Each structure stands twice: as structure tokens, then as C-alpha cells.
Amino acid sequence: MPTYVLMTKLSPSTIGDPRGRRELGQLWMRKVEEVCRGIRWIAHYALLGPYDFMDVYEAPDEATAFKVSLLSRAHGAVTAESWPAIRYEEFLSVAESTERPRSSGG
């Protein structure tokens, strides 16, 4: 199943008191699992920087990944981006099978 990384930035009004994040996060996750069948959560991180959260998940297809981002926006995210990701070993395999550029020296 394809892997995606969801990068989320919440609106200041959504963040509010950070002690209430557990309940809001669980509500969002239940909604995503209800609407986006077949999601498998791999990791969830809180971040310091331009994004507030990073989730790693598997989705059956790209359309489902789009839904995850759209639901995040509908539930208070200013931005929510789902990026496709592949394991490093798979990347190396793809890179090694890529045709090398021809020398343009003359």
C-alpha cells in the first residue's frame, strides 16, 4: 500500500489550550478512519517549526490521501499536505535503475 506523510499546520483558534488536543485529535482520527477506509497509521509526531504535526500513514490510493488532507482542513488545519513517500531502499533501487545522463562534452 502506498505511504504518505501528512504535514499539518493548525489555525491559532484551533490550537487554543494545548491541553485539549488529545480529545480533538481523537475526534479527527475517528472521522478520518470513518471516511477513509483502509488507512493504516504508522506514526504521529508533534513538531516545532513551520508545521504542528506530521503523520505517516498508508492509504489504498491517492484519492484516499486527498481525503485525509481535506478532512484535516475541514477540522481546523490552515494547511494540510499529504506527500507520497517511499522507503529509502526502494528509492535507491529506483535511482540505480535510472538512466545516467549522457555527457555533453565535445
NORQUI-V559786 format. One record per backbone hydrogen bond with DSSP energy under -0.5 kcal/mol. CO is the residue of the C=O (numbers start at 1). NH is the residue of the N-H. E is the energy in kcal/mol with one decimal. If there is no record, write none. Layout:
BEGIN
<<CO	NH	E> <CO	NH	E>>
END
This chain:
BEGIN
<<2	59	-2.0> <3	85	-2.4> <4	57	-2.5> <5	7	-0.6> <5	83	-2.9> <6	8	-0.5> <6	55	-2.4> <7	81	-2.5> <8	52	-2.6> <8	53	-2.0> <9	78	-2.7> <9	79	-1.6> <11	14	-0.8> <11	15	-1.9> <12	16	-1.8> <16	18	-0.7> <17	20	-2.2> <18	21	-1.6> <20	24	-1.6> <21	25	-3.2> <22	26	-2.2> <23	27	-2.2> <24	28	-2.3> <25	29	-2.5> <26	30	-2.4> <27	31	-2.0> <28	32	-2.6> <29	33	-2.6> <30	34	-1.9> <31	35	-2.4> <32	36	-3.3> <35	37	-0.9> <36	39	-1.3> <40	58	-2.6> <43	56	-2.5> <45	54	-2.5> <47	49	-0.5> <52	47	-2.7> <53	8	-2.5> <54	45	-2.8> <55	6	-3.3> <56	42	-3.1> <56	43	-1.8> <57	4	-3.2> <58	40	-2.2> <59	2	-0.6> <61	65	-1.5> <62	66	-2.3> <63	67	-1.9> <64	68	-1.9> <65	69	-1.8> <66	70	-2.6> <67	71	-2.8> <68	72	-1.8> <69	73	-2.1> <70	74	-2.3> <71	75	-1.2> <72	77	-2.0> <73	76	-1.3> <76	11	-2.3> <79	9	-2.4> <81	7	-2.9> <81	83	-0.6> <83	5	-2.5> <85	3	-0.7> <87	91	-2.2> <88	92	-2.6> <89	93	-1.9> <90	94	-2.3> <91	95	-3.0> <92	96	-2.7> <93	97	-1.3> <95	98	-1.1>>
END
